[in-house]
Amino acid sequence: MRGISRTSLAEVTRRLDSNVLASVDARGALALGGELFEVVALLSGEHSLRRWLADQSTPAESKTALAGQLLEQRVSPSALIVVGDVLQQDWSSARDMVDALERMGVYATLASVAGGRLDGVEDELFRFQRIVAAQPQLRAALTREGVPAATLRSLVDDLLSGKVDPATSVLVGEAVTRPRGRTLEQALDHFGQLVAERAQHFVAVVRAAHLPSEAQQDRLRAALSRKYGRDIHLNIEVVPELIGGLSVQVGDEVIDDTIAGRIAEVKRRLAG
């Protein structure tokens, strides 16, 4: 988000933390996240309503009054507070407004994680994304059109129940059933990035022919932290085809020091 939306996002995040999440337990936070995702689904399916609520010329009191009428019997008072906070802010577009609500849903869900250890959720989302990429039949089952959302959620529960943090299971369920125009992989990556933002660090996707040792990971993490001026979380993917070396991606920047990458570069130069 940029401009006025970025300012508004910072304000609704501050209010979420100080006015709502400070007074709910883990179970309440997980329930709140689910309610906010339901509101996102409602607004995503109602184009005219979404545009009216995002219109800066519409009085904030009118927006919150309508939201109260629509949602009072469907969500908790805490969810109404968060929705009201979002609607009272100005947004550059209706999409930014709904994105902000989705982000509040993610943040509320993450508030349920024991001890605030978000690294585990990041790792679980990344591993599930890699599993989906490596198993076309699983991906097909999770993305098949016309399958009821309840059926897909049941499949996700069967796959993940008792194996991952409940917050991870919720986020995977959202990525599968309500990707909002993203592919499944894009939705999982998007949620992973939001987890990283909430944890206040960057994510480096490391591809290596062999799993780096703990000492090597520590050195790489320290070097990247110095380079980018922020804590770095490593998501490591073992790719034997790389032969040796490492490929590191942080955001849009890729550092390729693999043997396969060097060979490809030599071939390009010879061909050119």
N, C-alpha and C positions, 0 to 999 in steps of 0.2 A: 504494500500500500504506500501511497505517496500523498504529500500535501496534507489537506485537511483530514483525510481518512487516517493518516498515520497519527496525527494529534489526537483524534477521537479514539483510536484504538488504545493508545497509551492511557487515556482517561478511563475507559471502561474496564481495562485490565486492572488499574489501580483500585477502582470501586469494587470489582469482583473480589480482589484479595482482602480489602479492608472491611467491606460491608457484608460479604456473604461467606467466603471460604473460611474466614477467621472464626466463624461460629458453627461450622458443621463438622461432623465426624467423617470417617472414611466412607461409611455406608451412605451417608447423606450426600457426600460429594459425588459418589458414583451415580446415585439417583438423579442428582441435579444435572450432571453431564448428559444422562439419557434424555431428560426432559428438554434440555436445550437443543439436542439433536433432533427431537421431534418438532420443535418450533422451526428449525432450519428446514426440515422436510416440508412443513406446511407452507412456508414462505417461498420455497423453491418451486412449489407447484401452483402458486397463485401470483401470476405475473402482475396483474393490475394492483393487487393489494401490496405487493412488494414495492412497486414503483411509488405508490401513494405514501407508504411509510418512509421511503427514502427521500421523498421530495422535501427540499430544505424550506420551501414556502409553506408547508403544512405545519401548523402549530404543534409544538411538542406535546401539549396537554391533550390535543385531539388524538395524537398517535398512541399515547399511553392509555387513554380512555378506551379506544377501540381494542387495543391489545388486551386490556383487562376483560372486556366483554367476551372476546374470543377465547381467552385462555384460562380464565379464572377457575372454571370447573375441570380443567384438563391438566394443569401443572401446579406445583407448589408455590407458596408465597415467595420463596427464595428465587425460583425461576422467573417469576413475574418481576422481581426487582432487577434481575440481570437484563431481561428483555427491555424493561423500561429504561434502564441506563443506556442501552444501545440505541434505542429509538430517540432518546433526547439529544444525541450527538448528531453532528452534521457529517455526511458521507459524500464522497465524490461520485459514487454510483450506488445503485441498488445492490449490485454484486458485492461491493465492499462491505455494505451493511450486513448482508447475509454471511459473508466470510468472517466478519467479526463475531457474529453469533456462534458460528461453527467453532471458531477459535476459543471462545469462552466455554463451549461444551468440552473441547479437548482439555483446556486448563482445569476445569472442574473435575473431569475424569482423572486427571493426573494427580489431583489433590488427594485421591484415595490411596495412592501408592505408599506403602509402609516406609516410614523413615525418609520420605522424599527421594528415594534412590531411583532416579529416572533413567540412569544408565541401563538398568535391566530391561526397562520397557523399550528403549532404543534398540538394544541388541535383539530382543524378541521380534520386534517389527521387521528389522533387517533380515533376520534369519528366515522369517516367514516369507518375506519378499523373494529371497533366494530360492526357497523351496518351491514357490509358485512358478518361478522362472524355469526351474529345472524339471518340473513335472507338468507337461502340457495337459494331461488328462485332468489333473486337479484344477488347473486354471480354467479349463473348459467347464468343469462342474460348478465352479464358483462364479462364472461370468455368463452362464447360459441364460438367454433371454426368455422371459415368460415364466420363470420360476418364482413362486411367491417369496417375499422377503422373509417370512417366518421359516420357510424351508431352508433358505440359505443360512439364516442365523442358527438354525438347528445344526446344520452341517459344520459351521464354524465352531459351535460349542462342542460337537463331537471331536473335532480335530484338536481343540486347544484346552478344553476344560481340565483343570488340575495340572496343566503343563506350563502355563504362563501366568503372569500377573493378571487379575481380573480387568485391569485397565487396558492391557494389551488386547484381551479378548474383545472388549467393547470397541476399541478402535479398529480392529480387524473387521468386526461385524459391520461397522459403519462403512469402511472402505469397500466391502463386498456388496452391501445392500443399497448404499446411497453414495456412490462415488462422485456425484454432481458433475458429470461430464468428463471425468478423468478416467483413464484406464485403471485397472486394479493396481498395477505396479505404481502408477503415478499417485494414486490415492494413498497407498502405503508409504511411499516416499514423502508425500506431503505431510502426513501425520508424523512421520519420523523427524522431519525438519521442525515441526511445531514443538515436539518434545525437546529437541536440541535447543530451540530458542527459550523454552521455559526453563531449561537447565542452565541457560546462559553460557553455552559453548557452541563451537562449530563442530561439524561432523566431517571427518575425512574418510572417504571410501578407499581402502587399500586393497589392491589386487596383487597377489604374490604367488609364485610357483609353489612355495612351501610356507607353512605357517611360521611367521617370525617368532623368535623366542620372546619371553617376557622382557628381557633386557633390551632386545632390539625394539620392541614396541615402546618401551619407556623412552628410549633415545629418540625414536621417530616422533613420539608425542611431544617431547620437550622441544625438538627442533621446529615442529610445525607451530607450536604455541608461541615460540619466539618470532616466527615469521609473520603470523597473523595477529599477534597481540591478544590472544584469547585462548582459554582452555580448549583443548581438542579431544573429541571422542572418536576413537578408531572403530570403524566397521570393516572387518577383514574378510576378504573373499579369497579362497585358495583356488588358483587357476593353473593347473600343471602345464598347460599349453604355453605359458609365458616363459618357460624354461628356467629363468632366473631373474633376479632384480625385483623392483617394485614399481607399481603404478599407483599414484596417489591423486585423488580428486577431492578438492575442497570447493564447493560451489561450482562455478563454471570453469575453474582453473584446474588443469590436469598436468601433472608432472609424471612423465613416462620414462622410467629408467630400467625397463625390462629388456632382457636379451631379445625377446621377440620383437619388441618395439624398435630396438637398434637395427635388427636385421631388416625390418620393414623400411626403416629410414634409408639404409644403404641401397635397397632395391629401388626406392623412389629416386634417389640421386642418380643411380646408374641409368634408370629409364629416362630421366630428364636430360 
